[in-house]
């Protein structure tokens, strides 16, 4: 069974395994304080928990749209 929310280090591993995005947990921590990272919840003990659907949404936005040729990048 998949966990609905992941700790920061798990989120880093998930993004690498599922989406091929290599991002360190420390970089996720930095983005959590300055912005630009995936949305997260604060757990009971203030632990950031990343909902899997938010990780997926953020990854797809970061990857951009699918293209069939390099000429499509200018469109």
C-alpha positions as CSV (number, residue, x, y, z in Angstrom):
1,X,0.0,0.0,0.0
2,X,1.3,3.4,-0.9
3,X,1.6,6.0,1.8
4,X,-0.5,9.1,1.1
5,X,2.1,11.5,2.5
6,X,5.9,11.2,2.5
7,X,8.6,12.6,4.7
8,X,11.1,14.9,2.9
9,X,13.7,12.2,2.3
10,X,11.0,9.9,1.0
11,X,9.7,12.6,-1.3
12,X,13.2,13.1,-2.7
13,X,13.4,9.3,-3.4
14,X,9.9,9.2,-4.8
15,X,10.6,12.1,-7.3
16,X,13.7,10.3,-8.5
17,X,12.1,6.9,-8.9
18,X,8.7,7.9,-10.3
19,X,9.6,11.0,-12.3
20,X,13.3,10.9,-12.8
21,X,13.8,14.2,-11.0
22,X,16.9,14.1,-8.9
23,X,16.5,16.6,-6.0
24,X,18.1,16.4,-2.6
25,X,16.0,16.5,0.5
26,X,18.1,19.5,1.6
27,X,17.0,21.3,-1.6
28,X,13.4,20.5,-0.9
29,X,14.0,22.0,2.6
30,X,15.4,25.2,1.0
31,X,12.4,25.4,-1.4
32,X,10.0,24.9,1.5
33,X,11.4,28.1,3.1
34,X,11.9,30.3,0.0
35,X,9.2,28.9,-2.3
36,X,9.2,27.0,-5.6
37,X,8.9,23.5,-4.2
38,X,6.0,21.1,-3.9
39,X,3.2,21.8,-1.5
40,X,3.4,20.1,1.9
41,X,1.6,19.8,5.3
42,X,3.1,20.2,8.7
43,X,2.6,17.1,10.8
44,X,1.9,16.9,14.5
45,X,5.6,17.2,15.4
46,X,6.2,19.9,12.7
47,X,7.5,17.3,10.3
48,X,6.8,18.3,6.7
49,X,4.7,15.7,4.9
50,X,4.3,15.8,1.2
51,X,1.1,14.5,-0.3
52,X,2.0,12.2,-3.2
53,X,-0.5,13.9,-5.5
54,X,1.2,17.2,-4.9
55,X,4.6,15.7,-5.7
56,X,3.2,14.4,-8.9
57,X,1.6,17.8,-9.8
58,X,4.9,19.6,-9.0
59,X,7.0,17.2,-11.0
60,X,4.7,17.3,-14.1
61,X,4.8,21.2,-14.0
62,X,8.6,21.1,-13.7
63,X,9.0,18.6,-16.5
64,X,6.8,20.7,-18.9
65,X,4.7,19.6,-21.8
66,X,5.5,16.7,-24.0
67,X,6.8,17.5,-27.5
68,X,7.5,15.5,-30.6
69,X,10.4,17.5,-31.9
70,X,12.7,20.2,-30.8
71,X,11.0,22.7,-33.2
72,X,8.0,22.6,-30.9
73,X,9.9,24.4,-28.1
74,X,9.4,27.8,-29.8
75,X,5.6,27.4,-29.9
